[in-house]
Amino acid sequence: MIIGIPRERKPGENRVAMTPTNVQFWTEKGVEIVIESDAGTAAGFSDNDYQSAGARIEQERSSIFASADIILQVQAVGANDVNGDEDLAQIRAGQVVAGMMDPLGTPAVAQTLADTGATAIAMELVPRISRAQSMDVLSSMATLAGYKAVLLGASEAPRIMPMLMTAAGTLNPMRVLIMGAGVAGLQACAAAKRIGAVVEAYDVRAAAREQILSVGAKPVELDLETESSEDTGGYAREQSEEFIARQQELMAEVLAEQDMVITTAAVPGAKSPILVTEAMVKRMKPGAVIVDLAAERGGNCELTRLGETVVAHGVKILGPENLAATLPTHASQMFGKNMEVLLGHIIDEDGKLKLDFEDEIIHETVIAHDRDIPHKRMRELLHLPAREENIIDLTENATGEAS
């Protein structure tokens, strides 16, 4: 069994799929790992670090794809919309490719990878069940994005966050509102609270109230019907236009009191809902800052521009892209652990590939296999006919040594 880790190629992507610590875990089990030279440099891991962990360094990217049974990437084909397709010609039948692929946003990637004959594991689809938590790359990266959003907002604000009592007078603490209390939102709450801000948070899911309180923030409660606000995966459900309009009306007064707003509301595979309209921005304090963590899906603020800082009506609106990659050392540490655990799920004790389609984790993450698309949701998005045979029938083709 050979595992290949190529260097990330999307501009601004500084993470690496596994750190030397993760590599050593598997090389000690007799698994061969080959890494493209400088794959970990931007994250603070040198080629020597990987060699000390037992990996082999390759100068040529093509050698990685030619020799590896399993390819691990942070942003694989689909997620890397800049130059990810350049790897397609090197992916071969029987190979396993695992990484982020943006399958719900770009469902055609499933057919693209199926055509290569490879098996594709989209890490964004890891189910939110207890035994899969250690593979959940979205939660790992959202944790860092929530933390970094607070620092970005603080650096752009004309105020300091904590209260200070000085000989020159008392400086009042910043008021911070977090919209969306998922992983990123809760981490943002905790970070802002630690720095000393007065923190409030809002989420349409009724279950979020206790989570908000647990990180020291105050829940904002609006007069809205929220029973249908959460789907079976624990994500926010896409809401009706009427619901969103009423939500915006009630939130306008709350926003007018804030010094910083961090928005995190995202619906997998769909455009981000507009939570902050231009009319709401007009009512905010001069010098207030909005950090829109949903910018990559269109943004929660009507004025957000991805990768830009917009100043409108005296308010700064930040649309950061790929925030986790700006903290590449710890982002790689967390992503690498997720991948390390994934490998333990698909490699048996004899070092052979095993894909058990009776397992919910495999069932939900494999979007291409044996020149087919076994994933029910992906088939629906691609308007393919439903499979008549049971998905479990594929297990006979999914076991044994990878070619």
BELWOSUL-V189414 format. One record per residue. N is the residue number from 0. RES is the residue in one letter. NEAR is the number of other C-alpha atoms within 10 Angstrom. D_LAST is the distance of its C-alpha to the last C-alpha in Angstrom with 2 decimals. Layout:
BEGIN
((N RES NEAR D_LAST) (N RES NEAR D_LAST))
END
This chain:
BEGIN
((0 M 18 9.00) (1 I 17 9.97) (2 I 24 11.93) (3 G 28 13.45) (4 I 26 16.95) (5 P 27 18.53) (6 R 24 22.28) (7 E 23 23.77) (8 R 19 25.36) (9 K 16 27.62) (10 P 9 31.23) (11 G 13 32.70) (12 E 20 29.46) (13 N 25 30.01) (14 R 30 27.63) (15 V 30 24.39) (16 A 30 21.57) (17 M 27 22.12) (18 T 27 25.10) (19 P 21 25.33) (20 T 16 26.39) (21 N 20 23.26) (22 V 26 21.15) (23 Q 20 23.24) (24 F 14 22.79) (25 W 19 19.05) (26 T 15 19.37) (27 E 11 22.02) (28 K 11 19.60) (29 G 14 17.50) (30 V 19 14.80) (31 E 17 14.42) (32 I 25 15.50) (33 V 25 16.04) (34 I 29 18.73) (35 E 21 20.38) (36 S 20 23.94) (37 D 21 26.57) (38 A 26 24.21) (39 G 28 26.58) (40 T 17 29.82) (41 A 19 31.34) (42 A 22 30.84) (43 G 17 32.50) (44 F 18 29.59) (45 S 17 29.55) (46 D 20 26.91) (47 N 15 28.88) (48 D 16 28.53) (49 Y 26 24.74) (50 Q 17 24.89) (51 S 14 27.35) (52 A 20 24.94) (53 G 21 22.39) (54 A 23 20.23) (55 R 17 19.58) (56 I 20 21.17) (57 E 19 19.96) (58 Q 12 22.59) (59 E 12 20.52) (60 R 17 18.75) (61 S 15 16.57) (62 S 16 15.24) (63 I 25 14.11) (64 F 23 12.04) (65 A 13 10.76) (66 S 16 9.60) (67 A 25 8.86) (68 D 20 6.21) (69 I 26 9.49) (70 I 25 12.40) (71 L 25 15.83) (72 Q 25 18.88) (73 V 29 22.43) (74 Q 23 23.08) (75 A 26 20.06) (76 V 29 20.46) (77 G 25 23.47) (78 A 20 25.14) (79 N 19 25.37) (80 D 14 27.69) (81 V 12 28.84) (82 N 14 25.98) (83 G 17 22.81) (84 D 15 22.09) (85 E 11 21.66) (86 D 15 18.12) (87 L 14 17.22) (88 A 10 16.84) (89 Q 15 14.22) (90 I 21 11.94) (91 R 20 9.22) (92 A 18 8.01) (93 G 20 5.47) (94 Q 23 6.51) (95 V 24 9.34) (96 V 28 12.69) (97 A 25 15.65) (98 G 23 19.22) (99 M 23 22.46) (100 M 29 22.30) (101 D 24 25.84) (102 P 25 24.77) (103 L 19 28.32) (104 G 16 29.95) (105 T 17 27.62) (106 P 20 26.13) (107 A 17 25.02) (108 V 23 22.07) (109 A 31 20.45) (110 Q 18 20.74) (111 T 17 19.75) (112 L 26 16.39) (113 A 21 15.95) (114 D 18 16.60) (115 T 22 13.58) (116 G 19 11.30) (117 A 22 10.14) (118 T 28 11.34) (119 A 29 14.48) (120 I 26 16.52) (121 A 26 20.07) (122 M 25 21.87) (123 E 20 25.27) (124 L 23 24.86) (125 V 23 24.68) (126 P 20 27.48) (127 R 16 30.66) (128 I 13 30.82) (129 S 7 31.81) (130 R 10 28.60) (131 A 16 26.67) (132 Q 15 29.28) (133 S 19 27.42) (134 M 26 24.57) (135 D 24 27.11) (136 V 24 26.70) (137 L 17 29.50) (138 S 19 31.95) (139 S 23 31.00) (140 M 22 31.58) (141 A 23 34.62) (142 T 21 36.22) (143 L 23 36.31) (144 A 28 37.34) (145 G 28 40.29) (146 Y 21 41.46) (147 K 20 41.21) (148 A 29 43.01) (149 V 25 46.06) (150 L 16 46.14) (151 L 16 45.84) (152 G 25 48.63) (153 A 20 50.80) (154 S 12 50.46) (155 E 18 51.66) (156 A 19 54.43) (157 P 13 58.05) (158 R 16 58.60) (159 I 17 57.39) (160 M 25 55.65) (161 P 18 57.63) (162 M 15 61.33) (163 L 14 63.42) (164 M 10 67.04) (165 T 8 68.59) (166 A 6 72.08) (167 A 7 71.49) (168 G 8 70.86) (169 T 10 68.18) (170 L 14 64.90) (171 N 15 63.55) (172 P 18 59.87) (173 M 23 57.50) (174 R 20 56.78) (175 V 29 53.11) (176 L 30 51.66) (177 I 31 48.01) (178 M 27 47.07) (179 G 23 44.14) (180 A 26 43.58) (181 G 24 39.84) (182 V 18 37.91) (183 A 27 38.92) (184 G 29 42.46) (185 L 28 43.08) (186 Q 24 41.86) (187 A 34 44.17) (188 C 31 46.99) (189 A 21 46.52) (190 A 20 46.32) (191 A 30 49.41) (192 K 20 51.29) (193 R 15 50.60) (194 I 17 51.97) (195 G 17 55.09) (196 A 24 54.98) (197 V 23 56.38) (198 V 27 53.27) (199 E 23 53.07) (200 A 26 50.07) (201 Y 23 49.63) (202 D 24 47.00) (203 V 25 47.41) (204 R 21 45.78) (205 A 15 48.50) (206 A 15 46.20) (207 A 18 45.91) (208 R 19 49.53) (209 E 12 48.99) (210 Q 14 45.98) (211 I 27 48.15) (212 L 15 50.91) (213 S 13 48.57) (214 V 17 47.89) (215 G 17 51.59) (216 A 25 51.86) (217 K 18 54.30) (218 P 20 53.01) (219 V 17 54.44) (220 E 14 55.41) (221 L 15 56.10) (222 D 8 57.75) (223 L 12 54.70) (224 E 11 53.12) (225 T 15 49.68) (226 E 10 48.66) (227 S 13 45.92) (228 S 17 44.64) (229 E 17 41.46) (230 D 11 38.43) (231 T 8 36.45) (232 G 10 33.97) (233 G 14 36.82) (234 Y 16 36.89) (235 A 21 40.05) (236 R 17 40.49) (237 E 19 41.59) (238 Q 15 45.38) (239 S 9 47.99) (240 E 10 50.09) (241 E 9 53.14) (242 F 12 51.59) (243 I 16 50.48) (244 A 14 53.92) (245 R 13 55.70) (246 Q 17 53.38) (247 Q 19 54.10) (248 E 14 57.81) (249 L 15 57.88) (250 M 19 55.64) (251 A 19 57.83) (252 E 13 60.47) (253 V 16 58.00) (254 L 22 56.43) (255 A 16 59.89) (256 E 15 60.31) (257 Q 20 57.09) (258 D 28 56.56) (259 M 31 52.76) (260 V 25 50.46) (261 I 28 46.69) (262 T 30 44.97) (263 T 30 41.56) (264 A 28 41.48) (265 A 25 38.24) (266 V 16 36.93) (267 P 17 33.13) (268 G 13 32.38) (269 A 12 36.09) (270 K 17 38.68) (271 S 21 40.38) (272 P 21 43.80) (273 I 20 46.85) (274 L 21 48.69) (275 V 25 50.93) (276 T 16 52.86) (277 E 13 54.91) (278 A 12 58.03) (279 M 19 56.81) (280 V 25 56.07) (281 K 15 59.64) (282 R 16 60.98) (283 M 22 59.09) (284 K 17 60.78) (285 P 16 61.04) (286 G 17 58.52) (287 A 27 56.16) (288 V 28 52.41) (289 I 32 49.61) (290 V 28 46.00) (291 D 29 43.79) (292 L 32 40.35) (293 A 25 39.52) (294 A 26 40.03) (295 E 19 36.42) (296 R 18 37.01) (297 G 21 40.44) (298 G 28 42.39) (299 N 28 44.75) (300 C 26 47.69) (301 E 17 48.98) (302 L 22 49.55) (303 T 28 46.20) (304 R 18 44.47) (305 L 19 40.91) (306 G 13 40.91) (307 E 13 44.71) (308 T 17 47.81) (309 V 17 50.35) (310 V 14 53.98) (311 A 13 55.85) (312 H 16 59.18) (313 G 16 59.15) (314 V 21 55.78) (315 K 23 52.63) (316 I 27 49.44) (317 L 28 46.16) (318 G 24 42.90) (319 P 22 40.30) (320 E 18 36.69) (321 N 16 33.74) (322 L 21 36.07) (323 A 24 33.45) (324 A 21 32.27) (325 T 19 35.84) (326 L 17 35.36) (327 P 22 32.04) (328 T 21 32.38) (329 H 19 32.86) (330 A 26 30.74) (331 S 26 27.75) (332 Q 21 28.76) (333 M 24 28.76) (334 F 29 25.66) (335 G 26 23.81) (336 K 23 25.04) (337 N 23 23.88) (338 M 25 20.30) (339 E 21 20.62) (340 V 16 21.67) (341 L 21 18.98) (342 L 19 16.31) (343 G 14 18.46) (344 H 18 18.21) (345 I 16 14.46) (346 I 19 13.61) (347 D 15 15.42) (348 E 8 17.67) (349 D 11 15.28) (350 G 17 12.87) (351 K 14 10.33) (352 L 23 9.61) (353 K 21 12.55) (354 L 22 13.97) (355 D 18 17.41) (356 F 21 19.04) (357 E 14 22.33) (358 D 11 22.34) (359 E 13 24.37) (360 I 21 22.46) (361 I 22 19.15) (362 H 21 21.28) (363 E 20 23.11) (364 T 21 20.54) (365 V 25 17.58) (366 I 28 18.92) (367 A 27 16.10) (368 H 27 13.44) (369 D 20 12.27) (370 R 18 14.76) (371 D 19 17.46) (372 I 23 19.57) (373 P 25 20.05) (374 H 20 22.37) (375 K 16 25.99) (376 R 16 27.63) (377 M 22 25.42) (378 R 20 26.14) (379 E 12 29.80) (380 L 14 29.81) (381 L 15 28.24) (382 H 9 30.73) (383 L 11 28.19) (384 P 9 29.42) (385 A 12 28.87) (386 R 12 26.25) (387 E 6 28.11) (388 E 8 25.53) (389 N 10 24.86) (390 I 14 21.91) (391 I 13 21.20) (392 D 11 20.19) (393 L 18 16.77) (394 T 13 15.98) (395 E 12 14.95) (396 N 12 11.97) (397 A 19 11.31) (398 T 16 11.03) (399 G 15 9.04) (400 E 15 6.30) (401 A 19 3.77) (402 S 15 0.00))
END
